[in-house]
Amino acid sequence: MATEPTHDHATCRDEVREYSDYRRKLTDVVEQILAGCGEEKCYTHIDYEPIPSESEVIGILGKLRQVLFPGFFDHDQIDPVNLRYNMGRQVSGLFDLIAEQVTRAIRYECFKFDKPCSDCLQRGYETALAFLESIPSLQQKLAGDVIAAFKGDPAAKSYDEIIFSYPGMFAIMVYRIAHRLQALSVPLVPRMMTEHSHSITGIDIHPGAVIGENFTIDHGTGVVIGETAKIGSNVRIYQGVTIGALSVPSSRSEQMRGTKRHPTIEDDVIIYSNANILGGETVIGARSVIGGNVWITESVPPDTTVLMETPRLIYRKKDMKV
C-alpha cells in the first residue's frame, strides 16, 4: 500500500525560500572575512603572481620517488623494453614541474623581501636541470641508506620491504631531495617537502641538516633533526630522538638565525629511543652509544656509552594501599 506524501508544493517552495534567505546572508560573511584580512589580522597572498603550489610540490615528490626507485612506485609495469621510454617521459615531465615551482619560489622571495631581479625563470630552468643531473648521486646515497636499514633490522625480510614500507626510509628520501634543492638555493620548496614528510611519518628533518651516508632511522615516530645539525656516516637513531637546539628568549631569536644551534653527531654513533641531544656546541664522538631517555647538552668523547642509571621498580599487590 502506497504511503501518502508528507510534503506538498507549498512546503517545498517555503524550504527553497528559507534556503535562499540563508544564502543571501553569505555576502555579508564574505565582506566580514575580507575586511578582517584588510586590517592585517590574517595572512593572505592575494596577487597576480602565483606562489609555489603545495599539491604540485607533493606531486613532484611522488614522481621523484618513481625515478629514484624505478619500477617500485610506477602505475604501469616497467620492464627492460619500456624502461628508457618511461624514464625519458618522467624526467622531461619533472623538468617542467620542478622548473615552474622553483621559479615561483624565487619570484615569491624576490617580491616578499624586495630583492633585486635575478632572472627567476632562467634560474628555474638551471636549477631543475642541476637537480635532475644529481639524481644518480641521490640514488647511490639512498641505496646505502636501504642497505644500512636492512643490516640493522633483523625483522626486515628484503630491501624491497624497506623501500616500500619503512617510514624512516621515506623521510630520508624526502630529506635528501629537499637538502639538494636547498643547496641549489631554492627557497620555500625544500621546507614544504620535509614538512609533508613530517606530517605523514612523524619524522621531522630540516632540509638544512647535513647527514652523511648509510643513515638509518628505525621506527622513526617523533624523531626531530634540526636545521644546523651535522650527522656523520653510519649513524643509526631510534624513535623519539631529538637532535635539537636549546631554547632561547624570543628577543634573541633573530640574532641566532644562521648560527650553529644543533649538535654534531660523528660517524658510527647509535642513539636509542627518546634521547635528547641539544645545543650547537654539543658533539657526540665517533662510535659512541647514547642510551634511551638521556638528556645531553655537553659533548661526549669518542667510544663512550652514555646510559641512564637503572630506575628502581616498585611492585605492589592490588589489595595493598599505595
N, C-alpha and C positions, 0 to 999 in steps of 0.2 A: 504494500500500500504506500503510495507516494505521500511524502510529507509536504505540508504547506510551506511556502517560502516565508521566511521571517522578515524580509526586507521588501519594501515597495519602492517605486521610483522616487517618491518624495524623500524617503530616508536616505537613499543613495545620493541624491542631489545635496542634501544637508551635509553629508560626510565630505563630499567634494568641496563644498564651500568652506567647511571647517579646516580642511587641509590647506586650501588656498590662503585662508587667513593666517595660518602659521607660516606658510612660505613667504608671504609678504613681509613678515617681521624679520626675515633673514637679511634684508637690505640694511636695516639698522645695525644688525650684528656685524656685518662686513665693515660698515663705516666705523664702528667702535674699535674693531680689530686694527684697521688701518690707522686710525687716529692714535691708538696706543703705541703703535710702532713708530709713528711720526714723532712722538715725544721721546724717542730713543730709549724706550723701556723694553725693547726686544731687539734681537739681531736679525737683519734681513740682508739679502743680496738681490736687490731689485735693480737690474741693469741690463743693458743690451748685450754685454759681453758675458758669455756663459762661463761658469766655474767648473772644475772637474766634477764628473758625474759619479756618484757612489756606485750605482748599479753597473756602469761601464768599467770602473776600476775592479770591481769584484768579478765581472765577466772576463777581464784580462787575466786575472789570477787563474781562473778555470782553464782558459786556453793555454796559458803558460804551463800549467800542470800537464797538459796533454803533450806539449813539446818537450818538457824536461823528462817525462817518463813515457816515451812513445808506446802506444798500444794499451796502456793501463786504463786511461780515462777517456778514450775516444768513444764517440757514439757509434761509429762504424768499425768493422773489423779492419785491423791493419795487418797486412802481410807483405812479404818481400816484393810482390809485384806492384802494389799501390803505395808503398812507403814513401818513395820520393815525391810522388804527386801530392799525397796528403800533407807531407811536411812542407812542401812549397806553398800549398794553399794556406796552411796555418800560419806560416811565418810571414807571408805577404799580408794576410789579414791583420796579424798582430802589429806589423809595422804601422799600418794606418791607425789602428786603435790607440797604440801607445803614443804615437806622434800627436794625435789630437788631444789626449788627456794631458800630456806633458806641456803642450802649447797652452792649453787652458790654464794650467797651474802656474806657468811662468808669467802669463799675461795677468792673471789674478794678483800675483805677488807684486808685479810691476805697478799696477793701479793702486793696490791696497797700501803700499808703502811708498808710493810716489817715486819709484826708481826710474832711472833713465832707460829709454827704449833699448832692448837688447836683441832685436830681431827674433821674437819668440817663435815664429813659425819655422824659421831656419833651424833654431835650436831644438825645436821639437823633432824635426827630421833627423838631425845629427844625433840627438840623444837616443831616439828609437833605434837607429842603426847601431850605435855603440852598444846599447844594451843587448840587442839580438846577437851581436858578434861575441858577447861574453857568455852566451848560453853553454857552449862546450865546457868552459871552466866551472860554471854553476853545476852542470851535470856531474862533473868529477867530484866536486865537494859534496854534493848530495849523495852520490854513490858511497863515499866514505862515511857519511852520516848513517846511511842504511846499514852498512856492514858493522859499524860500531854498535848500533842498536841491536842487531842480531847477536853479536858476540856477547853482549852484556845481558841478554834476556833469554834464559832457558825456555821460557814459555813461547817464544817466537818459533813458529814451525818453518818459516821461509822468509826470504827477502820480500816476496810479493805481499805477504801478510802485513809487513811493516809499512810498505808503500801504500797499500790500500787503506789500512785501518788505524794506524797509530797517530793519535793527535799530536804527539811530540814531533813526529816526522813532518806533519803538515805545517806546524808552527815554524819549524826550522826552515822548511822550503820557502814559506812566505817571507820570513825574516831575510833569507839570503837574496831573494828577489828585491825586496824593499831596500836592503842595505846597498845593493848595487846601484839602484836608482838614486839613492841619497848621495852616493859617491859621485854620481854624474850631476849633482847639484839640482835635482828635481825637487821643488817644494811640494808640500802638502800630500802628494800622492803616496809616498812611502809610508807615511803615518796612517793614511786611510787603509792601506793594505794590512799593516800589522794590527791595527785595531779591529779590522774584520776578523782576522785570525784569532785575536784575543776573545772576541765575542762568541766564537763557536768552539774554542778549545779551552778557554780559561787560562791560556798561557800568554803572558804579556811581555813581548820582547820589543824594545825600542829599536827602530831601524838604524840608529846611530851607534849602537853597541858593536864592538869588534869581537867576532867569535871565530876561533881557529877551526881546524879540520877535525873530523871524526867526533862531532859533538852529539851528545845524547841527552834527551830529556825523557826520563822514564815516568810513565803515568801522566805527569805534567800539570794537572789542575792546580791552579794557584801559584804557578811559577811567575816571578817578576824579574826582569833583567833590564836595568836602567840604561839611559842614553849613553853615558860615558864609561860603562863597564867594558873591561877588556878581559877576554877569556881565551886561554891558550888552546892547544890541541889535545885531543883525547880526554876531554873533560866530560864527566857524567854527573847529572844532577837529577834529583827526585822531586816529587810533587811538593808544593808548598814552599819551595826555596825562594828566598828574596835576595837578590844581589842589587842592593838599593842604595839610596842616599840618606844621609842624616837630615832630619828636619831642620829647616832654617826659618827665622822670622820672615814674615811677608815683606817687611821693609828691606830685606837683603836679597830677595829673590832675583831681582833684576841683575844685580852685580854678580850673582852666581851663575847666570846663564853662560854657557860655553866653557865653564871651568870643569875640571875633573871632580865629579861628585860621587862616583860609583866605584866599587872595588875592582882590583885586578886579580884574576884567578889564573895562576900559571899552569903549565902543562900537567896532564895526568892526575888531576885532582878529582876526588869523588866527594860530592856534597849530598848528604842524606836529607830526608824529608823535614820540612818546616824549619830548616836552618835559616837564620837571618844574618847576612854579612853586609855591613853598611860602611859607607864613607869612602871618599875618593883617595885617601892615603892608605887604605887597608889593602894589603897584599897577602894572598894565600899562596904560600910557597909550593913549588912543584912537588908532585907525588904525595901531597898531604891528603888526609881523610878527615872530613868535617862531619861529626855525628849529628843526629837529628835533634831538632828543638834548641840548638845552641844560638847564642846571641853574640856576634863578634863585631867589634869596632876597632880592633887593633890587628896589626899584621901577625901572620903565623909563619914561622920558618919552614923551609922545605922539609919533607919527610916527617911531618908531625901529624899526630892523630889528636883531634880535639873532641872530647866527649862530655856530656853532662854527667854529673855524679848520679849513680843509680838511685832513683827515689825509693822510699820505703812504702810498701803496700800494706794496707790495713784490711784485714778480713773480719767481718762480723756476721754472726748468725742473724737471721731475720728477727728472732724474738729478743735480741739484745738491744738495749737502748743506746742511741747514738750519743 
